[in-house]
Amino acid sequence: MAMTKQILLINDMAGYGKVATAAMLPILSYMGLPVYNLPTALVSNTLDYGKFNILDTTDYIKGVFPVWKELGFHFDAIATGFIASERQARIVSEYCTSQAAIGTTIFVDPIMGDEGKLYNGVTSSTINSML
């Protein structure tokens, strides 16, 4: 019997909106997959409203990875989404690279815009940090 794959979602959580982690987690859970999450940001509402408030969780994330390593947590797949800053992108990238080296499958969707337009707050330096 195949072992159930553990999936980590590294993405934002919007208070108003059915996107990102709020959309991914229930679907994958319904499919019977053990799903875990690491929020990159807490967002008041989806960015398409033009006005929003974001709490960047970079410092929290930086502290999470060493704890998980000490506890021996392992994920078969990691899916990344919205990244709140260049610093956060580096930290998440380093973690994903280390996990890929031990066989974890990495899925990347930088979530920077819709309909051919960048979201509010997405700058050219943000785009360059995703490359």
PLY file of the C-alpha trace (Angstrom):
ply
format ascii 1.0
element vertex 131
property float x
property float y
property float z
element edge 130
property int vertex1
property int vertex2
end_header
0.00 0.00 0.00
1.34 3.43 -0.95
2.05 5.83 1.88
0.03 9.07 1.93
2.10 12.02 0.82
2.56 14.95 3.20
2.24 18.36 1.58
3.41 21.73 2.90
1.73 24.89 1.61
3.86 28.03 1.91
1.41 30.76 0.98
-0.54 33.73 2.30
-3.82 33.66 4.19
-6.44 36.27 3.26
-9.05 37.27 5.81
-11.48 38.25 3.05
-11.19 36.09 -0.05
-11.20 32.45 -1.02
-7.68 32.27 -2.45
-4.22 30.97 -1.59
-4.12 28.74 1.49
-7.87 29.15 2.06
-8.49 27.52 -1.33
-5.68 24.96 -1.44
-5.90 23.45 2.04
-9.53 22.24 1.98
-9.26 20.78 -1.52
-6.11 18.80 -0.79
-7.48 17.73 2.61
-10.69 16.55 0.98
-8.56 14.43 -1.33
-7.26 12.68 1.79
-3.80 14.23 1.82
-2.14 15.37 5.04
-1.65 19.09 4.43
0.34 21.52 6.55
0.71 25.25 6.11
3.22 27.99 6.69
1.74 31.47 6.14
3.95 33.92 4.27
1.63 36.79 5.13
-1.69 37.51 6.75
-3.62 39.70 4.33
-6.76 41.66 5.19
-8.35 40.94 1.81
-7.34 39.98 -1.71
-5.08 42.53 -3.37
-7.45 43.31 -6.23
-9.48 45.69 -4.02
-6.66 48.25 -4.24
-6.51 48.74 -0.49
-5.29 46.10 1.95
-3.21 45.45 5.04
-0.44 42.83 5.07
1.42 41.32 8.01
4.69 39.89 6.65
5.61 36.69 8.55
9.26 36.49 7.46
10.67 36.58 11.00
8.24 33.84 12.05
9.23 31.67 9.07
12.93 32.13 9.84
12.29 30.66 13.30
10.07 27.81 12.09
12.56 26.00 9.84
15.15 25.26 12.57
12.39 23.92 14.85
11.05 21.66 12.11
14.56 20.42 11.36
15.14 19.59 15.03
11.81 17.75 15.19
12.60 15.84 11.99
9.55 17.04 10.05
9.64 16.04 6.38
7.31 16.81 3.49
6.97 14.87 0.24
5.91 18.01 -1.61
6.04 21.74 -0.99
3.88 24.23 -2.88
4.84 27.88 -2.61
2.60 30.82 -3.43
2.62 34.48 -2.48
5.98 35.60 -1.10
5.87 38.84 0.88
9.44 40.15 0.46
12.83 39.56 -1.11
14.21 38.46 2.26
11.37 35.97 2.63
11.99 34.71 -0.91
15.63 33.95 -0.02
14.69 32.11 3.19
11.95 30.05 1.52
14.17 29.34 -1.49
17.00 28.06 0.72
14.57 25.80 2.59
13.02 24.46 -0.61
16.45 23.86 -2.15
17.57 21.89 0.92
14.36 19.84 0.84
14.61 19.18 -2.91
18.10 17.79 -2.29
16.56 15.04 -0.14
13.78 14.21 -2.60
10.97 16.65 -1.85
9.04 17.79 -4.92
8.75 21.59 -5.10
5.92 23.44 -6.88
6.34 27.21 -7.33
3.58 29.69 -8.17
4.82 33.17 -7.23
1.33 34.75 -7.41
2.33 38.22 -8.60
-0.69 39.27 -10.64
-3.79 38.45 -12.65
-5.11 39.24 -16.11
-1.74 40.52 -17.37
-1.30 43.05 -14.54
0.89 42.94 -11.45
-0.77 43.14 -8.04
-0.45 46.33 -6.02
2.92 46.36 -4.27
4.65 43.94 -6.67
7.77 45.74 -7.86
10.51 44.90 -10.36
12.76 43.97 -7.42
10.06 41.54 -6.24
10.02 39.96 -9.69
13.82 39.70 -9.77
13.84 37.98 -6.37
11.63 35.23 -7.83
14.06 34.38 -10.63
0 1
1 2
2 3
3 4
4 5
5 6
6 7
7 8
8 9
9 10
10 11
11 12
12 13
13 14
14 15
15 16
16 17
17 18
18 19
19 20
20 21
21 22
22 23
23 24
24 25
25 26
26 27
27 28
28 29
29 30
30 31
31 32
32 33
33 34
34 35
35 36
36 37
37 38
38 39
39 40
40 41
41 42
42 43
43 44
44 45
45 46
46 47
47 48
48 49
49 50
50 51
51 52
52 53
53 54
54 55
55 56
56 57
57 58
58 59
59 60
60 61
61 62
62 63
63 64
64 65
65 66
66 67
67 68
68 69
69 70
70 71
71 72
72 73
73 74
74 75
75 76
76 77
77 78
78 79
79 80
80 81
81 82
82 83
83 84
84 85
85 86
86 87
87 88
88 89
89 90
90 91
91 92
92 93
93 94
94 95
95 96
96 97
97 98
98 99
99 100
100 101
101 102
102 103
103 104
104 105
105 106
106 107
107 108
108 109
109 110
110 111
111 112
112 113
113 114
114 115
115 116
116 117
117 118
118 119
119 120
120 121
121 122
122 123
123 124
124 125
125 126
126 127
127 128
128 129
129 130
